[in-house]
Amino acid sequence: MSLGRGSTTSLIRHEVASIVEQCRALLFPGYAGGDVDRGAPSALRDVIRARVIELRLALHRQVYRALHHKRQQVLGRSDLECLDCASKAETITDRFLGHLPELRRLVTLDLQAAYEGDPAASGVDEILLCYPGTYAICVYRMAHALLREGAIVIPRMMTELAHRRTGVDIHPGAEIDAPFFIDHGTGVVIGETTRIGAWVRLYQGVTLGALTVPQGETRPTPGHRRHPTLEDHVVIYANATILGGDTVIGKGSVIGGNAFVTSSVPAGSRISGSVRAQR
């Protein structure tokens, strides 16, 4: 029951992509996962119930495979089955399913922020169906919830699927409040320990990254913050780069296009060009 290589890996990617779409179909029936008969409430409930069952089976299978694969690596042997991994996968899956109402609430806030922030949008339905940034945020929110419950590998695969589709690279470990809006999206990178407050807006090409670890130094310990913090109501324009775990962009600040920032700026700042950390 390893993750496998070659055709097996391709199959796992296909199954993870299917899980993403199953989640979206539950969050927004009728906009993802095919048409839904809304003529009778009971019909919609039956569809949702069937989709939850289908998602639970698929997600449990992949969460288990990832946990079991990691266990085999640690033990240095191949076991046919692991009851502990199966139990953990069941708990993770069920707890994730319990987050679906909150995920819908968060993504709905993101959609509304996109509509309010983009005068070119004809409606929330267009944003949900067409906007790459909103798609990437939706997948991130699923992956983040799954990661917090203890899943491994699968959350990262989910956000990488969104990355390949949209050009938006959001690590599932990032902490992003709602609402959040990425306009255009292509080339955006948000690192693992990034923290983003509410009502933040990013444009294409923005990087929220880490400063390079000098050669010869050890890897940062787990939990060490390497990526910046953006407080509420921050706007980052196209191709700006903000680096470093100690870098905080204060509430209500605006970072201009192509800016390069490696030190904190106070609330309400207007930045263009470079702001570098003091050595």
C-alpha positions in Angstrom: 0.0 0.0 0.0 2.7 2.5 -0.9 2.1 5.7 -2.7 3.8 4.0 -5.7 5.5 5.4 -8.8 4.7 5.9 -12.5 1.1 4.9 -13.4 0.2 4.4 -9.7 1.3 8.0 -8.9 -0.7 9.3 -11.8 -3.8 7.4 -10.5 -3.3 8.9 -7.0 -3.1 12.4 -8.5 -6.3 11.7 -10.5 -8.0 10.5 -7.3 -6.9 13.6 -5.4 -8.1 15.8 -8.2 -11.5 14.0 -8.0 -11.6 14.7 -4.2 -11.1 18.4 -4.8 -14.0 18.5 -7.2 -16.2 16.4 -4.9 -15.5 19.0 -2.1 -16.3 21.9 -4.4 -19.5 20.1 -5.5 -20.6 19.9 -1.8 -19.7 23.5 -1.1 -21.5 24.9 -4.2 -24.0 22.4 -5.6 -24.9 23.2 -9.2 -21.7 25.2 -9.8 -19.4 22.2 -9.4 -20.1 18.5 -9.8 -22.9 18.7 -12.4 -26.5 19.9 -12.3 -28.6 19.5 -9.2 -32.4 19.2 -9.3 -33.6 22.0 -7.0 -37.3 21.2 -7.6 -37.7 19.5 -4.2 -35.6 20.0 -1.0 -35.6 16.2 -0.4 -34.0 15.7 -3.8 -31.2 18.1 -3.0 -30.7 16.4 0.4 -30.4 13.0 -1.3 -27.8 14.4 -3.7 -25.8 15.9 -0.9 -26.0 12.8 1.3 -24.7 10.6 -1.6 -21.9 13.1 -2.3 -20.8 13.1 1.3 -20.7 9.3 1.3 -18.7 9.2 -1.9 -16.3 11.9 -0.7 -15.8 10.1 2.7 -14.8 6.9 1.0 -12.4 8.5 -1.5 -10.8 10.8 1.0 -10.3 8.1 3.7 -8.6 5.9 1.1 -6.1 8.6 0.1 -5.4 9.8 3.7 -4.8 6.3 4.8 -2.4 5.6 1.9 -0.3 8.7 2.7 -0.2 7.8 6.5 0.7 4.2 5.8 3.3 5.1 3.2 5.0 7.4 5.8 4.8 4.8 8.5 6.5 2.2 6.2 9.3 4.7 5.5 9.9 5.2 9.2 9.8 1.5 10.1 11.9 0.5 7.1 9.6 -2.3 6.2 6.4 -3.0 4.2 3.3 -4.0 6.1 0.2 -5.2 4.3 -2.1 -3.2 6.6 -1.9 -0.8 9.5 -5.0 -0.6 11.8 -3.5 2.5 13.5 -3.2 4.3 10.2 -6.8 3.3 9.3 -8.1 4.6 12.5 -6.3 7.9 12.2 -7.5 8.2 8.6 -11.1 7.7 9.7 -10.8 10.4 12.4 -9.1 12.9 10.0 -11.7 12.3 7.3 -14.7 12.6 9.6 -13.3 15.8 11.3 -12.7 17.3 7.9 -16.2 16.6 6.8 -17.4 18.4 9.9 -15.5 21.5 8.6 -17.5 21.8 5.3 -20.1 24.3 6.6 -17.4 26.6 7.9 -15.4 26.2 4.6 -18.5 27.2 2.7 -18.8 30.3 4.9 -15.2 31.3 4.4 -15.2 30.8 0.6 -18.5 32.7 0.3 -16.7 35.6 2.1 -13.8 35.3 -0.4 -16.2 35.4 -3.3 -18.0 38.5 -2.0 -14.6 40.3 -1.5 -13.7 39.4 -5.1 -17.0 40.8 -6.4 -16.6 44.0 -4.4 -12.9 44.4 -5.4 -13.2 43.8 -9.1 -15.5 46.2 -11.1 -15.0 43.9 -14.2 -17.0 41.1 -12.4 -20.5 40.6 -13.6 -21.5 38.6 -10.5 -20.4 36.2 -7.9 -21.3 33.3 -10.2 -18.8 34.5 -12.8 -16.1 34.7 -10.1 -16.9 31.2 -8.8 -16.8 29.7 -12.3 -14.0 31.7 -13.9 -11.5 33.4 -11.5 -8.3 31.4 -11.0 -7.4 33.2 -7.7 -10.7 32.3 -6.1 -10.4 28.7 -7.3 -6.9 28.5 -5.7 -8.1 30.0 -2.5 -11.0 27.6 -2.3 -8.7 24.6 -2.7 -6.2 26.1 -0.2 -9.0 26.3 2.4 -9.9 22.7 1.9 -6.2 21.6 2.1 -5.5 23.8 5.1 -8.4 22.2 7.0 -7.2 18.7 6.1 -3.6 19.5 7.1 -4.7 20.9 10.5 -6.5 17.6 11.2 -3.3 15.7 10.6 -3.4 14.6 7.0 0.0 14.4 5.3 1.0 14.7 1.6 -2.6 14.9 0.3 -3.1 18.6 1.3 0.0 19.5 -0.5 -1.1 17.5 -3.6 -4.4 19.4 -3.5 -2.7 22.9 -3.6 -0.2 21.7 -6.2 -3.2 20.7 -8.4 -4.5 24.2 -8.0 -1.0 25.6 -8.7 -0.8 23.8 -12.0 -4.3 24.9 -13.0 -4.0 28.5 -12.0 -0.4 29.5 -11.5 -1.2 30.4 -7.9 1.0 28.5 -5.4 -0.4 28.6 -1.8 1.1 26.3 0.7 -1.6 24.6 2.8 0.2 25.5 6.0 -0.3 29.2 5.5 -2.8 30.9 7.8 -5.2 33.1 5.8 -8.2 34.9 7.3 -11.3 35.7 5.3 -12.2 37.4 3.2 -9.2 37.2 0.9 -8.9 38.1 -2.8 -6.2 37.4 -5.4 -6.8 39.4 -8.6 -5.6 37.8 -11.8 -3.5 35.4 -9.8 -0.8 34.1 -12.1 2.6 33.8 -10.4 1.5 34.4 -6.8 3.5 32.5 -4.2 2.4 32.2 -0.6 4.8 30.3 1.7 4.1 27.8 4.4 4.4 30.0 7.5 2.8 33.1 6.0 0.0 34.8 8.0 -2.6 36.9 6.2 -5.3 38.9 7.9 -8.8 39.8 6.7 -9.6 41.9 3.7 -6.2 41.4 2.1 -5.8 41.8 -1.6 -2.9 40.5 -3.8 -2.3 41.0 -7.5 -0.4 38.8 -9.9 3.2 37.9 -9.4 3.3 38.7 -5.7 5.7 36.6 -3.6 5.3 36.1 0.1 8.5 34.2 0.7 11.4 33.3 3.0 14.9 34.7 3.1 17.5 32.2 1.9 19.1 30.1 4.6 22.9 30.8 4.5 24.9 27.8 3.2 26.0 25.6 6.0 23.3 26.5 8.4 20.8 23.8 9.5 17.3 23.6 8.3 14.8 25.7 10.4 13.0 23.7 13.1 9.3 22.9 12.6 7.2 25.8 13.6 9.9 28.4 12.9 8.4 31.3 11.0 10.1 32.0 7.7 7.5 33.9 5.8 5.9 37.4 6.4 2.8 38.5 8.1 0.2 40.7 6.4 -2.2 42.4 8.7 -5.8 43.3 7.9 -6.8 45.5 4.9 -3.3 45.3 3.2 -3.0 45.6 -0.6 0.0 44.2 -2.5 0.3 45.2 -6.1 1.7 43.2 -9.0 5.1 41.6 -8.8 6.0 42.8 -5.3 8.2 40.6 -3.2 7.9 40.4 0.6 10.4 38.2 2.4 11.2 37.0 5.9 9.5 35.6 9.0 10.1 38.8 11.0 8.6 41.0 8.3 5.2 42.5 9.2 3.1 44.6 6.8 1.0 46.8 9.1 -2.7 47.1 8.9 -4.0 49.2 5.9 -0.7 49.4 4.2 -0.3 49.4 0.4 2.8 47.9 -1.2 3.4 49.1 -4.8 4.2 47.1 -7.8 7.7 45.6 -8.1 8.5 46.6 -4.5 11.1 44.5 -2.6 10.4 44.4 1.1 12.5 42.5 3.8 11.7 44.5 6.9 8.5 45.5 8.7 6.5 48.6 7.8 4.0 50.3 10.2 0.3 50.5 9.7 -1.0 52.7 7.0 2.3 52.8 5.0 2.5 53.4 1.3 5.6 51.7 -0.1 7.3 51.6 -3.5 10.8 50.5 -4.4 12.8 48.5 -1.8 12.6 48.3 2.0 15.4 46.1 3.2 16.1 44.7 6.7 18.8 46.5 8.7 21.9 44.4 9.2 
